[in-house]
């Protein structure tokens, strides 16, 4: 599997996450099953990262995008901080 893709319906686009991003996030050479499992566990975070990137980069409606491990890690960190009450 070269990348995982998911729909961003509010943006009329698709978002791709390349296998290298999963390699960084999981700290192993991931199997397709590991990538899918990670997305299943953190799907809301992936979607939040896509929306944040669309806003940050001002990506036009209907334009597909990709997420880097940094995009995803940023949102994972924010979610963890909110969960622990460090940020409102």
MARVEXTI-898012 format. One line per 10 residues: number of its first residue (from 0); for each residue z, y, x of C-alpha. Coordinates in Angstrom, 3 decimals, always signed. Last residue first. Layout:
N
NUM> Z/Y/X | ... $
***
This chain:
88
87> +26.445/+24.960/-9.202 | +26.797/+23.661/-5.686 | +29.419/+21.608/-3.943 | +30.386/+19.688/-7.082 | +29.924/+16.230/-5.559 | +27.038/+15.462/-7.904 | +25.553/+18.880/-7.199 | +25.664/+18.224/-3.459 | +24.085/+14.790/-3.871 | +21.321/+16.193/-6.073 $
77> +20.624/+18.939/-3.520 | +20.480/+16.401/-0.696 | +18.084/+14.165/-2.614 | +15.970/+17.230/-3.406 | +15.623/+18.195/+0.263 | +15.040/+14.551/+1.203 | +12.064/+14.403/-1.163 | +10.276/+17.443/+0.232 | +11.158/+16.378/+3.804 | +9.753/+12.890/+3.241 $
67> +6.496/+14.584/+2.347 | +5.163/+14.963/-1.161 | +1.518/+15.046/-2.136 | -0.414/+17.244/-4.519 | -3.077/+17.184/-7.207 | -4.387/+20.476/-8.584 | -4.511/+20.675/-12.383 | -2.516/+23.901/-12.564 | -2.702/+25.827/-9.287 | -0.175/+25.090/-6.529 $
57> +2.072/+28.101/-6.055 | +3.466/+26.592/-2.839 | +7.119/+26.993/-3.839 | +6.490/+26.394/-7.546 | +4.366/+23.268/-7.096 | +6.709/+22.087/-4.344 | +9.729/+22.429/-6.633 | +7.959/+20.542/-9.420 | +7.042/+17.705/-7.062 | +10.577/+17.545/-5.655 $
47> +11.991/+17.383/-9.190 | +9.615/+14.511/-9.997 | +10.664/+12.636/-6.852 | +14.324/+13.258/-7.710 | +13.859/+11.944/-11.239 | +12.201/+8.830/-9.801 | +15.121/+8.063/-7.472 | +15.894/+4.415/-8.266 | +12.415/+3.479/-9.488 | +10.875/+5.344/-6.547 $
37> +13.047/+3.393/-4.121 | +12.105/+0.138/-5.845 | +8.402/+0.971/-5.717 | +8.611/+1.752/-2.009 | +10.652/-1.404/-1.312 | +8.152/-3.519/-3.275 | +5.237/-2.098/-1.295 | +7.043/-3.172/+1.872 | +8.599/-0.464/+3.971 | +8.512/-0.116/+7.761 $
27> +12.158/+0.846/+8.097 | +14.239/+4.056/+8.066 | +14.117/+4.160/+4.261 | +13.314/+7.871/+3.993 | +11.147/+7.969/+7.112 | +9.162/+4.854/+6.232 | +8.920/+6.077/+2.640 | +7.254/+9.255/+3.874 | +4.947/+7.163/+6.059 | +3.886/+5.169/+2.994 $
17> +2.367/+8.273/+1.498 | +3.782/+9.893/-1.617 | +1.055/+10.999/-3.981 | +1.356/+13.375/-6.936 | -0.995/+13.419/-9.866 | -2.029/+16.432/-11.883 | -2.017/+18.048/-15.320 | +0.929/+20.217/-14.204 | +3.248/+19.239/-17.056 | +1.846/+15.710/-16.758 $
7> +2.957/+15.167/-13.156 | +1.755/+11.605/-12.883 | +2.799/+9.241/-10.141 | +1.207/+7.946/-6.976 | +2.537/+5.589/-4.311 | +0.734/+5.523/-1.011 | -1.057/+3.307/+1.498 | +0.000/+0.000/+0.000 $
***
